[in-house]
Amino acid sequence: MSATLPPDQRPDAWSAVADAYDNFSQQVTLPFAEDAARLVRITQGTRVLDVAAGTGNFAFAAARLGAQVLATDFAPAMVERLRRKARAEGLTMDAAVMDGQALDVPDHSFDVAASIFGLLFFPDHDTGLRELLRVLVSGGRAVISTWAPPPRGEMSRLMGIAMAAAMADAPRPASPPPSPHWAKLGDAEALRSRLLANGFAHAHVVEVRHVWIFDRLEDFTQTMPKAAPPAVAMFDAMTPAQRTAFLDAIEADFRERQGEGPYAITHEALIAVGTAP
């Protein structure tokens, strides 16, 4: 049955990209995870749950502040890579394979619960939010992040140019493609209202931009196609000629705008904080 789900909702698809995703996330999602850690109170002994943790950017930020961390993800390879990294750094944290929509942890057992670019892929966003709330003590805080939806962000512009080049000879669709599922969380005021509707006593949303700077175009063009299941699925669906046209269009755009580098691409995200009653 899982094979009928979109790739970004399948644990096997995320396990397959664990190594590439980790390399990508160190450049792109890590700064947002560090922002999220600063937006909640984490001190020595704070009990922190990181849900859909991936390879653990938020979990590591919390552990370095002295928190007691449980990091969870539904993809076993993500959890295993996180464990290896924690051992290498000498950090103590627990990690477990777990579904973020049905967490196997007691009620009211954490001071902070986070999902950094994880909950946005859940089939049911509201169930994920209610699970974060369930595990929090009174006054505890949840923090989640999601990408700003298209057309915001440099990545959206680049993908549009590249897709137009790759599909130049393909028939034009009768109607625009639907917005991705994760984009349903992309409006700041609607996201705040969603947290309140799911039981949080207070909620606020900040909009953040970070930049990834790299010296070689290959750092981007060789990483992006395999860093997440949607990208893998998109490239698998293309012919070799379409893949070449896609990547050539990205390279041409970078060189036309930014010459011989260093190169930069900005990413925009929303970070929401909710307080448990």
C-alpha positions in Angstrom: 0.0 0.0 0.0 2.8 2.4 0.8 3.9 2.3 -2.8 0.7 4.2 -3.8 1.6 7.1 -1.5 3.6 10.0 -3.0 7.3 9.5 -2.5 7.6 12.3 0.2 5.2 10.3 2.4 7.0 6.9 2.2 9.7 5.9 4.7 11.5 3.7 2.1 11.9 6.7 -0.2 13.4 8.9 2.5 15.7 6.0 3.6 17.0 5.8 0.1 18.2 9.4 0.1 19.5 9.6 3.7 23.1 10.2 2.8 22.4 12.7 0.1 19.8 14.5 2.2 22.2 14.8 5.1 24.8 16.5 2.8 22.1 18.8 1.4 20.6 19.6 4.8 23.9 20.8 6.2 23.9 23.6 3.6 20.2 24.4 3.4 18.0 23.3 6.4 20.6 23.6 9.2 20.4 27.4 9.6 16.6 27.2 9.9 17.0 24.4 12.5 19.3 26.6 14.5 16.9 29.5 14.3 14.1 27.2 15.5 16.2 26.2 18.5 16.6 29.8 19.5 12.9 30.4 19.3 12.1 28.0 22.1 13.6 27.7 25.6 16.3 25.0 25.6 18.7 24.8 28.5 20.5 22.1 30.4 18.1 19.2 31.0 15.3 20.5 28.8 13.4 17.5 27.5 13.2 17.7 23.7 11.4 15.6 21.1 12.4 16.0 17.5 9.7 14.6 15.2 10.5 13.6 11.6 14.0 14.6 12.5 15.7 13.5 9.3 19.4 13.3 10.1 18.9 15.5 13.2 19.8 19.2 12.6 17.4 20.4 15.4 18.2 17.4 17.6 21.9 18.2 17.5 21.3 21.9 18.1 19.3 21.0 21.2 21.8 18.4 22.5 24.6 20.9 22.2 22.6 23.2 24.5 22.4 20.4 27.1 18.9 19.1 26.3 17.8 15.5 26.9 16.8 14.6 23.3 14.7 11.9 21.7 15.0 12.2 17.9 12.4 10.2 15.8 11.8 9.6 12.1 9.8 7.1 10.2 12.7 6.3 7.8 15.1 3.8 9.4 18.1 4.9 7.4 17.6 8.5 8.6 17.6 7.4 12.2 20.7 5.2 11.7 22.7 8.1 10.1 21.6 10.3 13.0 22.9 7.8 15.5 26.2 7.5 13.7 26.7 11.2 13.7 25.8 11.5 17.4 28.4 8.9 18.2 31.0 10.6 16.1 30.4 13.9 17.9 30.2 12.3 21.3 26.7 13.6 21.9 24.2 11.6 24.0 20.8 11.4 22.6 18.1 8.7 22.0 16.8 8.0 18.6 13.9 5.8 17.4 12.0 4.9 14.3 8.5 6.3 14.9 5.5 7.7 12.9 5.1 11.4 13.7 1.3 11.0 13.4 1.2 8.3 16.1 4.1 8.9 18.5 4.9 6.1 20.9 5.6 8.4 23.8 3.5 9.3 26.9 1.4 12.4 27.2 2.9 15.5 28.7 6.5 14.2 28.7 8.5 16.9 26.9 9.2 20.5 27.3 9.9 21.2 23.6 8.6 19.3 20.6 9.9 20.1 17.1 9.4 19.2 13.5 11.8 21.0 11.2 10.7 20.5 7.5 9.1 17.2 8.6 5.5 17.8 9.5 4.9 19.6 6.2 5.1 16.1 4.4 2.7 14.4 6.8 -0.5 13.2 5.1 -2.5 14.8 7.8 -1.0 18.1 9.1 -3.5 18.5 11.9 -2.9 15.1 13.3 0.8 15.9 13.4 0.2 19.1 15.2 -2.1 17.5 17.8 0.6 14.8 18.5 3.2 17.6 19.1 0.7 19.2 21.5 -0.2 15.9 23.2 3.4 15.2 24.3 4.0 18.7 25.7 3.8 19.7 29.4 1.6 22.7 30.2 3.5 25.7 28.9 5.7 23.6 26.7 6.5 24.8 23.2 6.2 23.2 19.8 8.3 24.6 16.9 7.7 23.6 13.3 9.1 24.9 10.0 7.9 24.8 6.4 9.1 26.2 3.1 7.5 29.4 1.8 5.4 28.2 -1.2 6.0 28.9 -4.8 6.5 31.4 -6.4 8.4 32.7 -3.3 12.1 31.9 -3.1 14.9 31.6 -5.6 14.5 27.9 -5.8 11.0 28.2 -7.3 12.2 30.6 -10.0 15.1 28.3 -10.9 12.9 25.2 -11.0 10.4 27.0 -13.3 13.2 27.9 -15.8 14.6 24.4 -15.7 11.3 22.6 -16.1 10.4 24.9 -19.0 13.7 23.9 -20.7 13.3 20.2 -19.9 9.7 20.0 -21.2 10.0 22.4 -24.1 8.8 19.7 -26.6 6.2 18.1 -24.3 2.5 18.9 -24.8 1.3 21.8 -22.6 -1.0 20.6 -19.7 -4.6 21.6 -20.0 -4.4 23.2 -16.5 -1.6 24.2 -14.1 -0.4 21.4 -11.8 -1.9 21.4 -8.3 0.1 23.0 -5.5 2.2 20.5 -3.5 0.7 19.1 -0.3 3.3 20.8 1.8 2.4 24.2 0.5 -0.9 24.1 2.5 1.2 25.3 5.5 2.8 28.2 3.5 0.7 31.1 4.6 1.9 32.7 7.9 -1.5 33.8 9.3 -3.2 30.5 8.2 -0.5 28.5 9.9 -0.9 30.5 13.1 -4.6 29.9 13.0 -4.1 26.2 12.4 -2.0 25.9 15.5 -4.6 27.6 17.6 -7.4 25.5 16.1 -5.5 22.4 17.1 -5.3 23.4 20.7 -2.3 25.6 21.3 -2.9 28.5 23.6 -0.6 30.9 21.8 1.1 30.8 18.4 3.3 33.0 16.3 5.1 32.6 13.0 8.3 34.2 11.8 9.4 34.3 8.2 13.1 33.7 7.6 15.5 33.7 4.7 18.9 32.1 4.5 21.5 31.8 1.7 23.5 28.8 0.5 26.9 30.0 -0.9 29.0 27.5 -2.9 32.1 27.8 -5.2 31.3 25.1 -7.8 28.0 24.8 -9.7 28.4 21.0 -9.3 27.8 21.4 -5.6 24.2 22.4 -6.5 23.5 20.5 -9.7 24.9 17.1 -8.4 23.1 17.4 -5.0 19.7 18.8 -5.8 18.4 15.8 -8.0 19.0 13.2 -5.2 18.5 15.1 -2.0 14.8 14.4 -1.4 12.2 11.9 -2.8 10.2 14.4 -4.8 13.4 15.4 -6.7 14.4 11.8 -7.2 10.9 11.0 -8.6 11.0 14.1 -10.9 14.3 13.1 -12.4 13.3 9.4 -12.7 10.3 10.5 -14.8 12.5 12.5 -17.2 14.3 11.2 -20.3 18.1 11.5 -20.3 17.8 14.4 -22.8 15.3 16.2 -20.5 17.6 15.7 -17.5 20.4 17.3 -19.4 18.3 20.2 -20.5 17.0 20.7 -17.0 20.5 20.9 -15.5 22.0 22.9 -18.4 19.2 25.5 -17.9 20.1 25.9 -14.2 23.8 26.2 -14.9 23.2 28.8 -17.7 21.0 30.9 -15.3 23.6 30.8 -12.6 26.4 31.8 -15.0 24.4 34.5 -16.6 23.5 36.1 -13.3 26.5 35.3 -11.1 29.4 34.8 -13.5 32.1 32.4 -12.3 30.9 32.5 -8.7 31.0 32.1 -5.8 27.3 31.3 -6.3 24.4 31.9 -4.0 20.8 30.7 -3.7 18.3 31.9 -1.2 15.7 29.8 0.6 12.7 31.2 2.5 10.8 29.4 5.3 8.2 29.9 7.9 8.9 28.9 11.5 5.9 28.6 13.8 6.0 28.4 17.6 3.0 27.2 19.6 2.6 27.1 23.4 0.7 24.4 25.1 -2.1 25.5 27.5 
